[in-house]
Amino acid sequence: MNSSLKRTSSRPVAAQPPAPRVVTRWILSRPETLTEIEQLRLKSVLANCPELDAPTGHVRSFAHMLADRQGERLPERLEAVRQEDLPPQFRGRHRSRP
């Protein structure tokens, strides 16, 4: 065996996780516009970070509401987010209307 091809460790090589900016782009993109590899990598990220599942669902639901021009659903969407037990970094600041 060529000495330059020998493994120096018995540990498996792990892929480097995608940058937060890349994951954010995948979440904010229409799922059908992602390549198959991007879809698989996002699925892997969500499997390894379940805290992103609920926010991803809310983002996509909100995007559908906007794309379909269903603004009347905004109070319902906001209430769904408020009811979710999201980590602090995913909770927005909202003011109650008088």
ChimeraX commands (.cxc) that place a marker at each C-alpha (Angstrom):
marker #1 position 0.00,0.00,0.00 radius 0.5
marker #1 position 1.26,3.43,-0.85 radius 0.5
marker #1 position 2.33,5.22,2.35 radius 0.5
marker #1 position 0.58,8.42,1.28 radius 0.5
marker #1 position -2.75,6.58,1.21 radius 0.5
marker #1 position -2.49,5.07,4.69 radius 0.5
marker #1 position -5.01,6.26,7.22 radius 0.5
marker #1 position -3.52,7.84,10.28 radius 0.5
marker #1 position -6.62,7.22,12.38 radius 0.5
marker #1 position -9.25,4.55,12.65 radius 0.5
marker #1 position -11.98,7.17,13.18 radius 0.5
marker #1 position -14.41,7.64,10.28 radius 0.5
marker #1 position -14.19,10.89,8.37 radius 0.5
marker #1 position -17.17,13.10,9.17 radius 0.5
marker #1 position -18.54,15.69,6.79 radius 0.5
marker #1 position -18.24,19.25,7.98 radius 0.5
marker #1 position -21.64,20.66,8.93 radius 0.5
marker #1 position -22.99,23.40,6.68 radius 0.5
marker #1 position -22.59,27.00,7.76 radius 0.5
marker #1 position -25.59,28.58,9.55 radius 0.5
marker #1 position -26.04,30.96,6.61 radius 0.5
marker #1 position -26.36,28.00,4.23 radius 0.5
marker #1 position -28.91,26.25,6.46 radius 0.5
marker #1 position -30.87,29.50,6.75 radius 0.5
marker #1 position -30.95,29.81,2.95 radius 0.5
marker #1 position -32.21,26.23,2.64 radius 0.5
marker #1 position -34.97,26.86,5.19 radius 0.5
marker #1 position -36.02,30.13,3.56 radius 0.5
marker #1 position -36.00,28.67,0.03 radius 0.5
marker #1 position -38.95,27.00,-1.62 radius 0.5
marker #1 position -38.30,23.28,-1.05 radius 0.5
marker #1 position -38.84,22.49,-4.74 radius 0.5
marker #1 position -36.01,24.87,-5.73 radius 0.5
marker #1 position -33.41,23.04,-3.64 radius 0.5
marker #1 position -31.22,20.50,-5.35 radius 0.5
marker #1 position -31.55,16.88,-4.27 radius 0.5
marker #1 position -28.27,17.17,-2.36 radius 0.5
marker #1 position -29.43,20.36,-0.60 radius 0.5
marker #1 position -32.70,18.67,0.36 radius 0.5
marker #1 position -30.82,15.69,1.77 radius 0.5
marker #1 position -28.38,17.89,3.67 radius 0.5
marker #1 position -31.24,19.97,5.13 radius 0.5
marker #1 position -33.01,16.78,6.14 radius 0.5
marker #1 position -29.82,15.66,7.87 radius 0.5
marker #1 position -29.44,19.00,9.65 radius 0.5
marker #1 position -33.05,18.86,10.87 radius 0.5
marker #1 position -32.56,15.26,12.04 radius 0.5
marker #1 position -29.47,16.29,14.01 radius 0.5
marker #1 position -30.97,19.51,15.35 radius 0.5
marker #1 position -34.63,18.90,16.20 radius 0.5
marker #1 position -34.86,22.43,17.64 radius 0.5
marker #1 position -35.03,23.65,14.04 radius 0.5
marker #1 position -38.04,21.51,13.08 radius 0.5
marker #1 position -40.77,23.77,14.49 radius 0.5
marker #1 position -39.22,27.06,13.28 radius 0.5
marker #1 position -38.73,25.55,9.81 radius 0.5
marker #1 position -42.38,24.52,9.71 radius 0.5
marker #1 position -43.53,27.99,10.80 radius 0.5
marker #1 position -41.31,29.70,8.21 radius 0.5
marker #1 position -42.67,27.52,5.43 radius 0.5
marker #1 position -46.26,27.94,6.57 radius 0.5
marker #1 position -45.79,31.72,6.67 radius 0.5
marker #1 position -44.24,31.66,3.19 radius 0.5
marker #1 position -47.24,29.73,1.81 radius 0.5
marker #1 position -49.58,32.22,3.45 radius 0.5
marker #1 position -47.73,35.11,1.75 radius 0.5
marker #1 position -47.41,33.40,-1.64 radius 0.5
marker #1 position -51.09,32.51,-1.67 radius 0.5
marker #1 position -52.03,36.01,-0.49 radius 0.5
marker #1 position -53.86,34.74,2.56 radius 0.5
marker #1 position -53.14,37.65,4.88 radius 0.5
marker #1 position -56.34,36.98,6.79 radius 0.5
marker #1 position -54.54,33.93,8.23 radius 0.5
marker #1 position -51.83,36.06,9.88 radius 0.5
marker #1 position -53.44,36.15,13.36 radius 0.5
marker #1 position -53.86,32.36,13.22 radius 0.5
marker #1 position -50.20,31.88,12.19 radius 0.5
marker #1 position -48.94,34.23,14.91 radius 0.5
marker #1 position -51.01,32.42,17.53 radius 0.5
marker #1 position -49.60,29.07,16.38 radius 0.5
marker #1 position -46.08,30.41,16.86 radius 0.5
marker #1 position -46.94,31.83,20.29 radius 0.5
marker #1 position -48.36,28.46,21.38 radius 0.5
marker #1 position -45.23,26.59,20.30 radius 0.5
marker #1 position -42.62,25.86,22.95 radius 0.5
marker #1 position -39.79,27.44,20.97 radius 0.5
marker #1 position -36.29,28.10,22.29 radius 0.5
marker #1 position -35.78,31.79,23.22 radius 0.5
marker #1 position -33.74,32.58,20.10 radius 0.5
marker #1 position -36.77,31.70,17.94 radius 0.5
marker #1 position -39.34,33.74,19.82 radius 0.5
marker #1 position -40.09,37.09,18.26 radius 0.5
marker #1 position -41.02,40.23,20.07 radius 0.5
marker #1 position -44.68,40.96,19.54 radius 0.5
marker #1 position -46.87,43.61,21.00 radius 0.5
marker #1 position -50.46,43.04,21.88 radius 0.5
marker #1 position -52.96,45.28,20.20 radius 0.5
marker #1 position -55.11,47.43,22.50 radius 0.5
marker link #1:1,2 radius 0.2
marker link #1:2,3 radius 0.2
marker link #1:3,4 radius 0.2
marker link #1:4,5 radius 0.2
marker link #1:5,6 radius 0.2
marker link #1:6,7 radius 0.2
marker link #1:7,8 radius 0.2
marker link #1:8,9 radius 0.2
marker link #1:9,10 radius 0.2
marker link #1:10,11 radius 0.2
marker link #1:11,12 radius 0.2
marker link #1:12,13 radius 0.2
marker link #1:13,14 radius 0.2
marker link #1:14,15 radius 0.2
marker link #1:15,16 radius 0.2
marker link #1:16,17 radius 0.2
marker link #1:17,18 radius 0.2
marker link #1:18,19 radius 0.2
marker link #1:19,20 radius 0.2
marker link #1:20,21 radius 0.2
marker link #1:21,22 radius 0.2
marker link #1:22,23 radius 0.2
marker link #1:23,24 radius 0.2
marker link #1:24,25 radius 0.2
marker link #1:25,26 radius 0.2
marker link #1:26,27 radius 0.2
marker link #1:27,28 radius 0.2
marker link #1:28,29 radius 0.2
marker link #1:29,30 radius 0.2
marker link #1:30,31 radius 0.2
marker link #1:31,32 radius 0.2
marker link #1:32,33 radius 0.2
marker link #1:33,34 radius 0.2
marker link #1:34,35 radius 0.2
marker link #1:35,36 radius 0.2
marker link #1:36,37 radius 0.2
marker link #1:37,38 radius 0.2
marker link #1:38,39 radius 0.2
marker link #1:39,40 radius 0.2
marker link #1:40,41 radius 0.2
marker link #1:41,42 radius 0.2
marker link #1:42,43 radius 0.2
marker link #1:43,44 radius 0.2
marker link #1:44,45 radius 0.2
marker link #1:45,46 radius 0.2
marker link #1:46,47 radius 0.2
marker link #1:47,48 radius 0.2
marker link #1:48,49 radius 0.2
marker link #1:49,50 radius 0.2
marker link #1:50,51 radius 0.2
marker link #1:51,52 radius 0.2
marker link #1:52,53 radius 0.2
marker link #1:53,54 radius 0.2
marker link #1:54,55 radius 0.2
marker link #1:55,56 radius 0.2
marker link #1:56,57 radius 0.2
marker link #1:57,58 radius 0.2
marker link #1:58,59 radius 0.2
marker link #1:59,60 radius 0.2
marker link #1:60,61 radius 0.2
marker link #1:61,62 radius 0.2
marker link #1:62,63 radius 0.2
marker link #1:63,64 radius 0.2
marker link #1:64,65 radius 0.2
marker link #1:65,66 radius 0.2
marker link #1:66,67 radius 0.2
marker link #1:67,68 radius 0.2
marker link #1:68,69 radius 0.2
marker link #1:69,70 radius 0.2
marker link #1:70,71 radius 0.2
marker link #1:71,72 radius 0.2
marker link #1:72,73 radius 0.2
marker link #1:73,74 radius 0.2
marker link #1:74,75 radius 0.2
marker link #1:75,76 radius 0.2
marker link #1:76,77 radius 0.2
marker link #1:77,78 radius 0.2
marker link #1:78,79 radius 0.2
marker link #1:79,80 radius 0.2
marker link #1:80,81 radius 0.2
marker link #1:81,82 radius 0.2
marker link #1:82,83 radius 0.2
marker link #1:83,84 radius 0.2
marker link #1:84,85 radius 0.2
marker link #1:85,86 radius 0.2
marker link #1:86,87 radius 0.2
marker link #1:87,88 radius 0.2
marker link #1:88,89 radius 0.2
marker link #1:89,90 radius 0.2
marker link #1:90,91 radius 0.2
marker link #1:91,92 radius 0.2
marker link #1:92,93 radius 0.2
marker link #1:93,94 radius 0.2
marker link #1:94,95 radius 0.2
marker link #1:95,96 radius 0.2
marker link #1:96,97 radius 0.2
marker link #1:97,98 radius 0.2
view
